[in-house]
Amino acid sequence: MPVNMKSDFLTSTTHLHPSISLPKIPSRKSRTTIKCSSLPGVRPDPWSLSDGNPEKPKPRYERAKHPLSDDDARRIIKKKAQYLSALRRNQGSHAMTPKWIKRTPEQMVQYLEDDRNGQMYGKHVVAAIKKVRGLSQRREGSGADMRVVMGSFVAKLTFRDMCVVLKEQRGWRQVRDFFAWMKLQLSYRPSVVVYTIVLRLYGQVGKIKLAEETFLEMLEVGCEPDAVACGTMLCTYARWGRHNAMLTFYEAVRERRVILSTSVYNFMLSSLQKKSLHDKVIDLWLEMVEEGVAPTEFTYTLVVSSYAKQGFNEDALQAFGEMKSLGFVPEEVTYSSVISLSVKAGDWDEAVRLYEDMRSKGITPSNYTCASMLSLYYKTENYPKALSLFADMERFKIPADEVIRGLIIRIYGKLGLFHDAQTIFEETQRLNILSDEKTYLAMSQVHLNSGNVAKALDVIEMMMKNRDIPISRFAYIVMLQCYAKIHNVDRAEDAFQALSKTGFPDASSCNDMLSLYARLSLGEKAKGFIRQIIADQVKFDIELYKTVMRVYCKEGMVAEAQALVEKMGREAVIKDNRFVQTLAEAMHGERNKDKHEAVINVSRLDVTALGMLLNLRLKEGNLNETKAILNLMFKTDLGSAAVNRVISSFVREGDTSKAEIIAEMIIRLGLSIEEETTASLIAVYGRQHKLKEAKRLYLAAGESKTQGKSVINSMIDAYVRCGWLEDAYGLFMETTEKGCDPSPVTISILVNALTNRGKHREAEDISQTCLEKNMELDTVGYNTLIKAMLEAGKLQCASEIYERMCNSGVPSSIQTYNTMISVYGRGLQVDKAIEVFNSARRSGLYLDEKIYCNMIMHYGKAGKMSEALALFSEMQKKGIKPGTTSYNMLVKICATRGLHREVDKLLQAMERNGHLTDNSSTHLSLIQAYAESSQYAEAEKMVTLLQEKGISLSQSHFSPLLYAFVKSGMIDEAERIYYKMSEAGISPDSACRRSILKGYMNCGEAEKGILLYEKMMRNSVEDDRLVTRVVQGLYNAVGKEQ
């Protein structure tokens, strides 16, 4: 029959008296006397009651107790009994798990021995406990009857003994069967204690139905449940998550005026909080306070946490304050809850105060608390505090989870510590805790802010490869920002379309897309996009309004611009903005005859708005309105700076025609253009090769006394770009004589241009002028001067410039060291070249393949082959893979020095690394090296080897050997090579023919030369004047006519 827990107890009816007849319990007042037998050897039972004879008192002990290891052990055992008793009365369900009394190891061993020997409960009780526990080994329904098993214990166990046996059971079946047997014994009497024991044991294993049946049975036999029994039942419901039943039972308990203990409330509160039932936690807490039950530290911890989870900031802080006023020291989790709640509520001062209070008590914060504080410091831009907290976390070994690492990445990005942010990101990835999209996007934004868009996109691509991370709306926003920054219209449009599928795009994303169209002058797309977002009813912010207005003005859309201004004026949020008011006042002023009187307060005008209107009127071609707006701009607080800012924006956008019109108007109005603006315009004219316009602006700047350094730099650059190097050189010398030194960049551009044109004298003059006048040069400037002197062959001058650079404290670059190695190497000062190379090593700069190969080449030219080969090996050990040029250079050096074994090794290495192909220049370099070093046999051997491999040969493979033979006077060998070329199907060019014919002439073999000519060349050199002239000489030498 199903059990109905709503009967009796839950309906608050009067309890029922037991319907069964119970055995009569003897009165405690009756006394039984047991007399001693007179037989010898039989002594009175020491455990019997005294017969009242004072001469023969009851002995205290039959025999002396075994001495314990500690004299104080008995006191400890008694204290434990008192502790268990108090715990049973006050701790509710916690009584089932009492804390161990601290004992010495010797005391613990003795305590266990006493238990085994039956000294605590009696040997018959221990035997009964073991007998009942032994039933757990048998299966259910195996025929084991508790009455049969316990037959030998009938009338031997008192009620207290049976309670002990029941309490010591572990299996619920043994508890059920023994309790049924126990109720059949004469010594049994119904008691709330025994029922509570059964309830506790059923509750431990989750037998809630049996517990409910037992509780109803307790009511039926007339046992009124006390606070402990009710608390045990409530803890059973709480433990197994039966919260509805628990709360219903709790209401019935309250109706019966049963005051529960603090531990029961704690158990219920904890169970409710684990299931995130924070509203019920708060309700139960308020009822607990109403009942007057004293809360503990654990109670306050639960309550404060629930208040925090519900967002009740004031209530959480009030409970937290009560907790501290009662002398409880809050745990870290409690501090963490109120700190996190204060941060979310924006009460940042309170959060900081709570955190400092926690630290003053020596409590180490958890990573959750640290995350809350880092979030606070990030929002308040208190980055030093954030980094200090992160350092404390590392010092106290507080593990940083992904949330904390994401915050630190953002903070490093705000501080410009991009490398540190990358290090944290890579460490997070290495620890395999990188799983949140926010961390990826934080790193991507750091790269984006640093200008490294490629890395930002790499991070997003890495995130997209991880299929466990869904792509959110924010990810598409970041992708759009990246593509907009690199002007990738197609990808940006794809990202915007994907963003639109997640919902209406935000104003910021629309602004990014529209700004991209405007920067790339995609007017039609920009206008179409504006129509689309207006149709989609996107909510505009002030920045999006500005961008739309900029597009309208640039495209000359007057009607649309006026409609937009009216729309902005109707929006309460932005109508008081200076930008909106300036547009409204300026456009309203244009409708009146007097444009200046329409504007009430000129200082309130927004320069950006006026610049847009200026662009609009220029596009419209309305010069009168343009002049009016210019006058307004000059009357603002910024004055001419505002106008020059507009001109500069036109120059940046490439709209130079508008910049020219405004510049002309300013000059006609008798107003001045700022130096930087003039320089920008001259630079634009220089890039467009409009030198006439650039000179006109330069002269105008001279008349207005704004011909500063930047203007001179731009004019020199314009001369260089237009190829007027003499004028650029003259302007440089002229300005330096007047004491106006051009910038290092201008000097570099001019010297480099002169050097490339072969004007080494002028380049040297500029270099000397820079040194004599102590001009301030940067690293690039010094590098340019040194390189110019190197190409001009002025090695001493180059060395002096380098010494000047070192003495001035200007840092050397890898190009500086490389150029100086070439300077000293060409001057046969190998020791100094080695010093420069060692300086480059010590500088900490990355040494590339170029500088290694340069040093190796000069080692080889100086005959230091061991050093050259050692340096080549060092380069490879440092992870620098030699290219074909490096191999060719070393192969040529080794071949020149006759190191054939090294040549073979290098060729094998080249073949392994894929640098040696049929069309490789290595073979040609090797033949040239052998020929130049008079190793003719090796050179010819290489040619033969190439022929055997079937590699197609050209004249370049034979000509070095032919030239070498001619030069050394071995004309017969030269003739053999010439015939060999012809046999290979190669037609020698004019240089080869002329060289071998001159060789015959120089060796006095004119007859042979004429024979070769008539046999091999007569029909192919008729139009070659140089060869004809040599042939004429041969004929003259033998006295013949051609």
C-alpha positions, 0 to 999 in steps of 0.5 A: 500500500503506498505511503501517504506522507500527508497523513497525521504529521503533515496535517497537524492532527493530534498524534495517534496512540499505539494500537498494539499492546506493549509489554509492561516495563518494570518500575525503576524503583523496585530493587532486587537483592541477589545473595551470595552462595555459601559454597567455597570458591564462589564469590558474589557477582561484582556486577550485582546490586549491593545488598545494603551491607556496609561491611561488604560493599560492592567491589568497584572492579572484579579485576584491575583494568589493563593499564592504558598507555596514557594516564589521561586516556580515560578522561579523553574517552569520557570527553568523547562520550560527552561530545557524542551526546551533545552532538546527538542533541544539537547537530541533527544529521551531522551526528552520523559523522562525528569528528574524531577525538584527537588521540595519540597513536598509542591511545588509538591502538588501545581504543581499537583493541578495547573495541575488538575485545568487547570492552566498549559495549560488551562481547555479546553486543559485539557478537550480535553486531558481527552476526547481523553484519554477516547477513550482508554477504547473503543475497536477498531472498536466500532464506536467511531469517533474522529470527533464526540468526538472532535466536541465541541472542533472545533475552540477552540484549537489552533495549540499549544493546539492541539500539547499539546493534542497530546503529552499527549496521551498514546495510539498509536490509540488515537495518530493516530486518533487525529493526523488525526482529527488535520490535518483537523482543520483550525489552523493546519499547517504542522510542524516538531515538530508535526511529531516528537511528533507522531514519538516519541509516535509510537516509544515508543510502537514499531509501526515502520511501522506507524512511517515510514509512518509518516516520509514519510508523513512529507517529502511529505508535505514539512517538512524538518526533523531536527536532533531531528526528525531524532534522534527520528526515529533512536532511534525507530529503535535502541530501537526495535533492527532494526539495519540494518534499523537503519544503513541504515537510519543513512547513509541517515542522514549523506548524508543530513549533519544532525548532530545528538546529542550525546544522539542519538549516545549513544542510537544507540551505546548502542543498538548495544552493547546489541546485541554484535555488537561490530564491528559496535559500533566501526565503529559508534564511529569513524564516531561520532568522524569524525562528531565532536560530543562531547562524554559523559562519557556514550559514552566512557563507551560503546566504551571502553567496545566494544574495550575490547570485541573485544580484541583491547587492545591499542585502549581500553586503548587509549579511556580510556586515552582520557576519563580521559583527558577530566575530566570524571571519569570512572565507575567501569564497564569501569575499569573492561573492561580494567583490564580484557583485560590487564589480558587476554593480559598478560599486568599484570603491566598495570592491576595492575596499573589500579586496584590501580588507581580505588581503589584510586578513592574510586570505589568499584570493582565488583565481575567481576573485583575481578575475573580478579585480582584473576586470575592475582594473581593466574597466577603470584603466588602472593597468599598473594595479592589474599588472601588480595583481597578476605578479602577486598571482604568480608569486602566490602560485594562484593558477590563472585560468583562461578568463584571467589570461584573456584579461591580461592579454587585453591589458597588455594590448592597451599598454602597447606590450604586444610581445608580452600579450603574444607570450601569454596567448602562446602559453595559454595555447601550450597549457591546452586551456585555450577554448574560449572565443573571447581569448582568441578575439582579444589576441586578434584585437591586440594584433589589430591595434598594433597594425599587424592585421595579418597576425590578427587574421591568423588568430581568427583563422586558428579559432575557426579551425577549432570546430568546438568554438562557434563563431559569434557575432563579435567574431564577425565584427572583429573580422570586418575591422581587420579586412577594412583596415587592409582595404580588402573590400570583398572579404569585408563584404563577406564578413558584413553579410555573415554579421547581418545573418546574426541580426541587424548590424550595429552602427559601429560595423556599418561605420567601418564598412562605409568608411572603407568605401569612402577611403577607396572612393567607391562612391556608388557602393557607398551610396547603395550601402547608405540606402540599404542601412536606412531601409534596414532601420539601423540605429545610427550613432553620431560617428555613423552620421558623420561618415554618411555626411562625409559621403554625401558631401564628397559626392555633392549630394546637397539634398540628401545632406540637408535631409540628413541634417534635419533628421539629426536635429530631430533626434534628442540624443544627438541634437545638442552635439556640436557637429550637428549644431554646426551643420544646422547653423551653417546651412541655415546661414547659407539661406540668408543673404548675410552668411556671417550673421546667421551664426550666433557663436563662431567659437562653438562651430565644429571644424570637421562639419565645416570641412565637410560643407567646404567639400560639398560646396567645392563639389557643387562648384559654388565658389561663393559659398566656399569662400563664406565657409573659408571665412567661417573656418578662419574665425574659429578657435583653430583659425588657419590650422582648421583650413590647413587640416582640410587641405591636408585631408584632401591631399591624403585622399588624393583629391589634389584639385580641391586642395589646389582650389582652396590654396589659390583662394587662401593666397588671393584672400591674402591669408597664409598657408601653414608650412606643413600644408605647403610641404604636403602639396609640394610633395603631391606635385612631386609625385605627379611630376608637376614641377612647375606647380611645385616651384610656384608653391615653393616661391609663394611660401618664400614670400609668405615667410613659411619656407621652413625645413619641411618645405625645403625637404619636399622641394628637394624630393620633388626635384629628385622625383622629376629627375632634376638632380642638379637643381636638387643639389643646388637647393641643398647647397643653397639652404645649407649655406643659409643654415637650414639643414635638410632632414636625414631622409632628404639627404639620403634620398638625394645622395642615393639618387646622385650615386645611382646616376653616377654623380659621385662628385656631387654625392661626395660634396654633400657628404663632406658638407654634412660632416663639416656642418655636423648635421644630424643624421640617422642610421639610414643617412649614414648608411647612404653616405657610406654606400655612396663613398664605397661606390665612388671608390672613396674608401677612406672617406667611407671609413671616416664617415663610419668612425663619425657615426660611431663617435656620434652614438648613432646605432649601426644597423646590419646594413651598416656592418655589411657595407663596412665589411665591403669597404675594408674588404675592397681596401684589402684591410681584412683584419678591420673587416673581421673587427666589424663582423665581430662588432655585428655579432656583439650587437645582438642584431640578427646576422642574415645570409648576406653579411655572412656571405660578404665576410666569407667572400673577403676571407676567400679573396684574402686566401683565408680559406679555413676561416671562410669554410668555418664561417660557412659552417657557422652560418648553417649551424645558426639555422641560415640555409645558404642560397644558390648565390652563396653556394656559387660564391663559395664554390668559385672561391674554392675552385680558384684556390684549387680546393677540389675536394671542397668543391665536390662537397659543396656540389653534393650539398647543392644537389641535396638541397635542390640548388644544383639544376641543369640550368644552374649558374654554378657550373658556369661559375666553376668553369670561370673560376678554374679558367681564371686560376689557370686550372685549364684541365679542371675547367675542360673536365667540367665542360666535358662532364656537362656534355656527358650529362646531356646538359645543354651548353652555351657559348658562356661555358666555353668562352672563359676557357678560350679567353684564358688560353688566349691570354696565356698565349696557348693559341693552339689550345684556344683554337681547339676550344674554338673548334669544340664549340663549333662541333657542339653546334655553338656559333661563337659571337663577335667577342670570341672571334675577335679574341682568338684572332688577336691571339694569333696576331699576338703570338705571331701566328698570322698565317694560322689566323688567316686559315681559321678565318677563311675556313670558319668565319669568312661568311659570318663576319662581313658586317662586323667592323671590329672583327674585320679590322683584326682580320685586316691586321692579320693580312697586313702582317703577312703582306697580303690583301684581304 
